[in-house]
């Protein structure tokens, strides 16, 4: 299938698909005219990539651990090897720190508003 068909089937833009290719997480074939050609298995792969990115994993991490992704009846899951677990835990810790900083700022804004 062509890039426009894959985009339509996955809900991922052609631009994002090209980005995935540039980052090495999606590797399409090429037809004799040089057009990208995707296999049926690429539909699942793109959905796995999208799920991982939507969960906060950068494409560099997706590239390293895409083979840990599994798709099933309950969506995409990851087989958590120790290195991937460490990366996921690190991302979660950074998100907790960012949330705490945002809550602190919200409290400070509330204090400013209450004082005026």
HELIX and SHEET records of a PDB file:
HELIX    1   1 UNK A    3  UNK A   10  1                                   8    
HELIX    2   2 UNK A   14  UNK A   22  1                                   9    
HELIX    3   3 UNK A   41  UNK A   54  1                                  14    
HELIX    4   4 UNK A   59  UNK A   65  1                                   7    
HELIX    5   5 UNK A   66  UNK A   68  5                                   3    
HELIX    6   6 UNK A   82  UNK A  115  1                                  34    
SHEET    1   A 2 UNK A  29  UNK A  30  0                                        
SHEET    2   A 2 UNK A  36  UNK A  37 -1                                        
SHEET    1   B 2 UNK A  69  UNK A  72  0                                        
SHEET    2   B 2 UNK A  75  UNK A  78 -1                                        
END                                                                             
